[in-house]
Amino acid sequence: MKLFSPLNLGDLELPNRLVMAPLTRIRSGQSGVPGELVARYYTQRASLGLIVSEGTYPSHAGQGFTGQPGLVEPEQLAGWKVVTDSVHAAGGRIVAQIMHAGRVTHEATTGGYPVVAPSAIAVKGTTRTYDGKKDYPVPHALTSDELGGILDEFVQASKNAIAAGFDGVELHGANGYLLHEFLSPASNVRDDSFGGSPEKRAGFVIDVVTAVALAIGADRVGLRISPEHNIQDALETDADDLAATYGVLIDGLAQLDLAYLSVLHADPRSEFVQNLRARFDGVFLINSGFSAITARDEALALVRDDIADAVVVGRAAIANPDLVRRWRDDLPVNEPNPLTYYADGAEGYTDYPALAS
């Protein structure tokens, strides 16, 4: 079965084509330092072809969640070094997802650092902070002069990830967070060189990815996108604008020879998604599950039918530390417990059992 065959991804050789999705688990406390429990969680899943870490913030202003780990302070890097050393000792490969939350956060989460975004448009709804639930604030619209500092944060966090032992980074351009906010016409109403047209809205994302690739090597950089996912008010409902925006983005990245492109989309077989794959012309990862869990048969078919080079799975990897063995041998699987996704402690985190030998 092709899903369990090797795949070269940048300078990594994956033993199989199952990739663990970046999954928010909020187990790193207010300090953002991943501890022994986090190391155990990732190490248990080292048999997956590649682990993508939960979103890690590149600056304090970029923190989106309580309990989210960072890649800013020396203590955070030291904590991640324990994690990556443990995963590597178990034979695994792990990259850090670099995630700036943009407007999808609150100062009560960031420690007082201002909430920033392409434009001063708030997300509708509430967010859980260290001081309880609060309405999302109207963000500070980043000035042209401030954008260079944001780019530098992504570059420094990527360098920090490599120093902490990660095999590479995945830049989070999906799900309504900062990079995605630049792509969406609903969240980006700028009238400067980074807003107003598909070419301009895609420009800042291209600049960030290019700068990170130059800093740590393109073969250690991936990008995750979620076109027309329409989550957290990063709406993309105009088909022509959508195709133009992501076409410009992918064309601007294709020459970099990145390690991979990871696409979250409900219809991976669609002409739109497959056009992105053809234009990227590199290792292409698909994550079809968000409202629905990706099942074994679907994962097998996506790779068998050459819809993607590898499949990104989330909840199945949460509940089954030995998912590769279970799916390869068509064995029973554990069911995930949603009540423990965003919690403290080992329950629903490191206590899912592996099958006996």
Legacy VTK file of the C-alpha trace (Angstrom):
# vtk DataFile Version 3.0
C-alpha trace
ASCII
DATASET POLYDATA
POINTS 357 float
0.000 0.000 0.000
1.479 3.287 -1.148
0.391 5.109 2.042
3.003 3.089 3.942
5.834 3.544 1.450
8.744 5.996 1.953
8.635 9.605 0.784
11.432 12.151 0.441
10.397 15.483 1.896
13.150 18.067 1.608
16.205 16.470 3.173
14.030 14.093 5.237
13.149 10.557 4.264
9.750 9.670 5.695
9.166 5.940 6.302
5.476 6.346 5.485
3.080 8.966 4.138
1.019 9.586 7.272
1.601 13.061 8.708
0.403 14.161 12.126
-1.528 17.420 11.813
-0.677 20.480 13.908
-3.087 20.049 16.805
-3.754 22.630 19.509
-3.534 20.847 22.881
-2.737 23.716 25.357
-0.553 21.631 27.709
2.388 24.062 28.019
1.108 26.327 30.792
1.204 30.106 30.992
4.981 30.081 30.474
4.645 28.445 27.061
7.341 25.926 27.985
6.654 22.358 26.765
7.412 19.888 29.536
7.900 16.164 30.013
4.233 15.418 29.314
4.461 17.151 25.932
7.624 15.201 25.133
5.878 11.931 25.976
2.876 12.809 23.795
4.925 13.485 20.674
7.331 10.617 21.271
4.451 8.151 21.501
3.585 9.122 17.911
7.097 8.891 16.455
6.156 6.073 14.060
4.154 8.521 11.945
6.029 9.575 8.831
6.186 13.165 10.050
4.953 15.010 13.135
3.936 18.646 12.752
3.897 20.310 16.148
0.972 22.281 17.493
1.074 25.929 16.501
3.904 27.717 18.306
3.965 31.475 18.638
6.864 33.467 17.136
6.312 36.463 19.422
4.307 37.173 22.543
1.857 39.257 20.506
1.337 36.236 18.269
0.099 33.928 21.050
-3.425 32.760 20.304
-4.312 30.385 23.135
-3.837 29.841 26.811
-1.332 27.049 27.402
0.171 27.438 23.925
3.917 26.783 23.571
6.245 29.413 22.166
9.522 29.654 20.304
10.606 32.934 21.857
12.186 32.538 25.298
15.293 30.433 26.063
13.249 28.258 28.442
10.806 27.473 25.641
13.595 26.455 23.293
15.125 24.271 26.006
11.763 22.594 26.551
11.373 21.919 22.854
14.913 20.507 22.697
13.851 17.822 25.165
10.844 17.065 22.957
12.784 16.861 19.699
15.594 14.804 21.215
13.033 12.329 22.543
11.197 12.082 19.210
14.468 11.560 17.340
15.621 8.910 19.829
12.403 7.044 19.038
13.130 7.235 15.305
10.741 10.063 14.485
10.846 13.282 12.510
9.233 16.523 13.752
8.794 20.030 12.366
7.556 23.093 14.249
4.476 24.903 13.063
5.139 28.646 13.328
1.799 30.322 14.020
1.114 34.016 14.555
-2.501 34.313 15.711
-2.979 37.799 14.310
-6.374 39.141 15.378
-7.572 35.774 16.737
-6.443 36.455 20.303
-6.768 38.945 23.170
-4.374 41.002 25.277
-5.435 38.916 28.278
-3.828 35.958 26.473
-0.774 37.707 25.033
0.245 39.195 28.368
-0.722 42.717 27.385
0.935 42.729 23.993
-1.292 44.446 21.408
-3.427 42.380 19.051
-2.383 43.018 15.448
-3.786 42.260 11.997
-3.656 43.479 8.390
-6.706 45.681 9.038
-8.620 46.965 12.061
-11.470 44.465 11.761
-12.390 42.308 14.752
-13.300 38.636 14.629
-16.877 38.030 15.727
-17.264 35.993 18.903
-15.332 35.314 22.081
-12.009 33.777 23.032
-10.867 31.984 26.173
-8.147 33.976 27.946
-6.257 33.679 31.228
-8.935 36.026 32.624
-11.917 34.083 31.287
-13.900 34.457 28.082
-13.714 37.824 26.343
-14.898 39.354 23.084
-12.273 39.558 20.385
-10.892 43.119 20.300
-10.523 45.386 17.307
-6.882 44.741 16.297
-4.215 47.293 15.544
-3.792 47.527 11.778
-0.121 46.931 11.085
1.605 49.801 9.327
3.852 49.222 6.343
6.849 49.979 8.536
5.750 47.405 11.138
5.474 44.557 8.653
9.235 44.149 8.485
9.257 43.418 12.209
6.577 40.742 11.797
8.582 39.112 9.013
11.647 39.154 11.255
9.649 37.394 13.993
8.838 34.509 11.635
12.480 34.274 10.585
13.814 34.328 14.139
11.261 31.781 15.352
12.238 29.493 12.477
15.905 29.812 13.398
14.952 29.112 17.006
13.093 25.982 15.920
16.161 24.628 14.173
18.284 25.469 17.222
15.763 23.560 19.347
16.293 20.435 17.251
13.304 20.531 14.904
13.834 19.035 11.464
12.170 22.026 9.836
9.225 24.384 10.101
5.719 24.652 8.759
4.471 28.227 8.350
0.809 28.541 9.308
-1.019 30.308 6.507
-4.400 28.769 7.301
-7.496 28.873 9.521
-7.848 32.630 9.820
-4.585 33.438 11.587
-2.232 36.258 10.606
-0.851 35.027 7.279
-4.296 33.856 6.213
-5.706 37.235 7.263
-3.522 38.848 4.611
-4.882 36.479 1.942
-8.590 36.951 2.705
-10.398 39.993 1.242
-12.687 39.950 4.285
-9.849 40.515 6.765
-7.472 42.501 4.539
-8.901 45.805 3.308
-5.539 47.589 3.095
-4.946 50.150 0.373
-1.153 49.869 0.300
1.151 47.425 -1.471
-0.154 44.510 0.629
-3.886 44.849 -0.003
-6.533 45.578 -2.602
-5.886 42.833 -5.157
-5.041 39.118 -5.138
-1.452 39.917 -6.087
-1.018 42.397 -3.258
-2.804 40.292 -0.615
-0.582 37.320 -1.417
2.562 39.447 -1.355
3.242 39.481 2.368
2.855 35.702 2.671
5.264 35.202 -0.231
7.727 37.576 1.434
7.565 35.717 4.770
7.980 32.266 3.238
10.836 33.473 1.037
12.658 35.067 3.974
12.329 31.938 6.113
13.510 29.737 3.232
16.582 31.914 2.795
17.275 31.844 6.536
17.080 28.089 7.228
16.995 26.463 3.782
13.954 25.925 1.586
14.234 22.144 1.995
13.318 22.610 5.670
10.258 24.817 5.065
6.639 23.883 4.433
3.505 26.035 4.165
-0.009 25.159 5.312
-3.029 26.821 3.688
-6.802 26.358 3.946
-8.402 28.069 0.939
-12.170 28.690 1.160
-12.310 27.079 4.597
-14.158 30.206 5.742
-13.289 29.967 9.405
-12.683 32.735 11.980
-14.056 35.332 9.553
-11.252 34.882 7.014
-13.879 34.490 4.323
-13.053 33.537 0.736
-16.387 33.220 -1.038
-15.661 34.683 -4.470
-14.461 31.824 -6.670
-12.602 34.040 -9.136
-10.825 35.981 -6.391
-9.996 32.740 -4.598
-8.436 31.183 -7.683
-6.480 34.341 -8.453
-5.195 34.824 -4.897
-3.978 31.274 -4.383
-2.699 31.039 -7.936
-0.496 34.077 -7.319
0.604 32.658 -3.968
1.610 29.263 -5.313
3.286 30.719 -8.390
5.290 32.984 -6.099
6.461 30.014 -4.044
7.018 27.396 -6.744
10.497 28.675 -7.592
11.668 28.318 -3.973
11.636 24.487 -4.048
10.049 24.212 -0.599
9.914 20.922 1.295
6.133 20.737 0.901
2.763 22.434 0.570
0.034 21.259 2.967
-3.562 22.004 1.991
-6.585 21.711 4.269
-9.636 21.380 2.031
-12.900 19.450 2.195
-12.668 18.391 -1.469
-9.072 17.438 -2.272
-10.074 15.934 -5.622
-11.539 19.219 -6.864
-10.146 20.962 -9.916
-9.204 23.927 -7.714
-7.056 21.882 -5.314
-5.461 19.789 -8.019
-4.604 22.931 -9.963
-2.744 24.193 -6.903
-0.862 20.915 -6.781
0.159 21.136 -10.429
1.316 24.736 -10.055
3.307 23.965 -6.904
5.047 20.998 -8.551
6.487 19.676 -5.293
5.572 17.412 -2.385
1.861 17.943 -1.784
0.108 17.078 1.502
-3.660 16.896 1.895
-5.738 17.269 5.059
-9.356 16.531 4.148
-10.710 16.330 7.675
-11.900 19.193 9.829
-15.612 18.804 10.471
-15.179 15.100 9.678
-12.436 12.714 10.773
-10.218 11.348 8.006
-10.813 7.604 7.814
-8.364 4.878 6.817
-10.031 4.095 3.494
-10.007 7.751 2.474
-6.333 8.155 3.399
-5.406 5.047 1.422
-7.355 6.254 -1.612
-5.931 9.791 -1.613
-2.393 8.473 -1.971
-3.266 5.461 -4.131
-5.127 7.678 -6.617
-2.280 10.223 -6.671
-4.430 13.006 -5.230
-1.616 13.787 -2.779
1.830 12.546 -1.877
0.915 12.185 1.807
-2.116 12.554 4.066
-2.326 14.778 7.139
-4.440 13.342 9.958
-5.485 14.887 13.255
-7.976 13.205 15.556
-6.981 9.694 14.491
-3.403 10.537 15.557
-4.618 11.960 18.866
-6.389 8.751 19.794
-3.933 6.247 18.334
-0.242 6.691 19.101
0.399 3.606 16.947
-1.864 4.731 14.101
0.587 3.570 11.424
0.441 -0.032 12.640
-3.325 0.004 13.121
-4.049 1.369 9.656
-1.357 -0.678 7.909
-2.665 -3.936 9.369
-6.330 -2.839 9.383
-6.654 -3.258 13.150
-9.251 -1.703 15.483
-8.713 1.933 16.476
-9.322 4.006 19.607
-11.967 6.695 19.362
-10.909 10.232 20.396
-12.533 12.009 23.346
-13.313 15.619 22.326
-13.803 16.662 25.953
-10.064 16.277 26.550
-8.729 18.010 23.424
-8.247 21.323 25.229
-7.487 20.457 28.826
-4.689 19.877 31.311
-2.898 16.680 32.207
-2.465 13.232 30.748
-6.120 12.293 30.291
-6.956 12.226 26.602
-3.364 13.171 25.837
-0.835 10.485 26.707
-3.146 7.771 28.081
-4.558 6.443 24.788
-3.298 2.851 24.682
-1.187 1.319 21.964
-1.923 -2.221 20.888
0.005 -5.038 22.545
2.873 -6.429 20.499
LINES 1 358
357 0 1 2 3 4 5 6 7 8 9 10 11 12 13 14 15 16 17 18 19 20 21 22 23 24 25 26 27 28 29 30 31 32 33 34 35 36 37 38 39 40 41 42 43 44 45 46 47 48 49 50 51 52 53 54 55 56 57 58 59 60 61 62 63 64 65 66 67 68 69 70 71 72 73 74 75 76 77 78 79 80 81 82 83 84 85 86 87 88 89 90 91 92 93 94 95 96 97 98 99 100 101 102 103 104 105 106 107 108 109 110 111 112 113 114 115 116 117 118 119 120 121 122 123 124 125 126 127 128 129 130 131 132 133 134 135 136 137 138 139 140 141 142 143 144 145 146 147 148 149 150 151 152 153 154 155 156 157 158 159 160 161 162 163 164 165 166 167 168 169 170 171 172 173 174 175 176 177 178 179 180 181 182 183 184 185 186 187 188 189 190 191 192 193 194 195 196 197 198 199 200 201 202 203 204 205 206 207 208 209 210 211 212 213 214 215 216 217 218 219 220 221 222 223 224 225 226 227 228 229 230 231 232 233 234 235 236 237 238 239 240 241 242 243 244 245 246 247 248 249 250 251 252 253 254 255 256 257 258 259 260 261 262 263 264 265 266 267 268 269 270 271 272 273 274 275 276 277 278 279 280 281 282 283 284 285 286 287 288 289 290 291 292 293 294 295 296 297 298 299 300 301 302 303 304 305 306 307 308 309 310 311 312 313 314 315 316 317 318 319 320 321 322 323 324 325 326 327 328 329 330 331 332 333 334 335 336 337 338 339 340 341 342 343 344 345 346 347 348 349 350 351 352 353 354 355 356
